[in-house]
């Protein structure tokens, strides 16, 4: 009897100790980002019906946001904005800077890890390598990239099959709650998906020159050039094949997630789009904040969000607040976005109007309700150097577009005094004044990057 009493007291003590240190709880979370994926190529966004069925399935059984906007038309600033829910001029990450992410900002992974989540990332773009400091908060940050680009052998990458297999290996032993981020490099150029059907161009037809730089201005960017292909439709077809390829392997991830005992929450989006002839640019990105550059798909499968289509515009700054909300955690004060669970709980007419911005160091776009407005911030008549393409930036006219609630293509109209966008001009001015971009020469650059920029003429020999 005495032994039984001691055993009972010991068991009670263990229970009390366990109550003092509860096991972490919360839903499992998955964030999938696809590099350079235009929304309007997918079947669920008005593209070919057979393009992106696995990607679209997330929205088919969840929520599809018709008009979602990236914060920047380039990978590093856009991804940093997704993870920190801040604009590029706030987190300070460019394609070039080697400064670490400011400690004042909390990343999505840091917040979740601090609340007991196991966190893992599998990235496939060399610009997201570990040295960029985006690995903060991840227990595992897998940036193995064994493949080399055809025209830029110093650029490594990982194809979708390998990224998927690495992620599935981790998932096999994952115990919740966990947060998984997979960033797929496909369909970023050069458009060479494994086992893609060969394209043979017939004689005649319009052909584009291969450029000596990466701008895509009325030609094929140097790194995009594929042997024997010069027709724009050939490259557009290969771009679609890249989407088919990544979609196949995203489908494998979704199948594995569906087979788990606990159904994870899934968010799928892209870092930016790709020009397919818009503004005279081909198979390139990073040169503007045009709709081809900053409109991206956003599909979420989660409790608390409506099943169906959300027609009003949202920002990718909303991704981190939404996942933190779904995990039952509080938002840090630095987050600029808002939880889409809260935003969709009321009709769009009842939502407080907020501007959504997309930043480029020489241009800025704002979206309010169904109106998009963009203009240059710099005088580009002198052809300002573009460090992202080794070419020169060319001016674009101030322009506006109405965003159709059904997602139909939006046609630009040149903005003029007295037009419907006039009330948005003060928003552009205020944002530009309070969110200035850091000049290139003031960024912290490693010596290899500095040497490349000197060679391209963006920095003087003494800088």
GIJOJO-V405782 format. One record per backbone hydrogen bond with DSSP energy under -1.0 kcal/mol. CO is the residue of the C=O (numbers start at 1). NH is the residue of the N-H. Records with the same first field share a line. If there is no record, write none. Layout:
# GIJOJO-V405782
CO: NH / NH
This chain:
# GIJOJO-V405782
1: 5
2: 6
3: 7
4: 8
5: 9
6: 10
7: 11
8: 12
9: 13
10: 14
11: 15
12: 16
13: 17
14: 18
15: 19
16: 20
28: 265
29: 180
30: 267
31: 182
32: 269
33: 184
34: 271
39: 42
42: 45 / 47
43: 46
48: 51
51: 43
52: 56
53: 57
55: 58
56: 60
57: 61
62: 308
63: 300
64: 310
67: 314
68: 296
69: 316
71: 359
74: 78
75: 79
76: 80
77: 81
78: 82
79: 83
80: 84
81: 85
83: 108
85: 336
87: 90 / 91
88: 92
102: 105
107: 111
108: 112
109: 113
110: 114
112: 115 / 117
113: 116
118: 179
119: 140
120: 181
121: 142
122: 183
124: 158
125: 128
126: 129
129: 132
130: 133
135: 138
140: 121
142: 123
147: 157
152: 155
155: 149
157: 147
159: 163
160: 164
161: 165
162: 166
163: 167
164: 168
165: 169
166: 170
167: 171
168: 172
170: 173
177: 118
178: 29
179: 120
180: 31
181: 122
182: 33
184: 35
185: 188
190: 192
193: 196
209: 220
213: 222
216: 282
220: 211
221: 224
226: 229
230: 208
231: 235
232: 236
233: 237
234: 238
235: 239
236: 240
237: 241
238: 242
239: 243
240: 244
241: 245
242: 246
243: 247
244: 248
245: 249
246: 250
247: 251
249: 253
250: 254
251: 255
252: 256
253: 257
254: 258
255: 259
257: 260
265: 30
266: 301
267: 32
268: 299
269: 34
275: 283
277: 280
278: 281
280: 218
281: 277
284: 275
290: 293 / 294
291: 295
292: 274
293: 273
294: 70
298: 65
299: 268
300: 63
301: 266
302: 305
308: 64
310: 66
314: 69
315: 318
316: 319
318: 322
319: 323
320: 324
321: 325
322: 326
323: 327
324: 329
325: 328
332: 335
339: 343
340: 344
347: 350
348: 351
356: 367
358: 365
362: 377 / 378
363: 360
364: 375
365: 358
366: 373
367: 356
368: 371
370: 403
371: 368
372: 401
373: 366
374: 399
375: 364
378: 380
380: 383
384: 393
386: 389 / 390
389: 214
391: 386
398: 415
399: 374
400: 413
401: 372
404: 407
413: 400
416: 419
419: 422
421: 424
424: 428
425: 429
426: 430
427: 431
428: 432
429: 433
430: 434
431: 435
439: 442
440: 443
444: 98
446: 450
447: 451
448: 452
449: 453
450: 454
451: 455
452: 456
453: 458
454: 457
460: 463
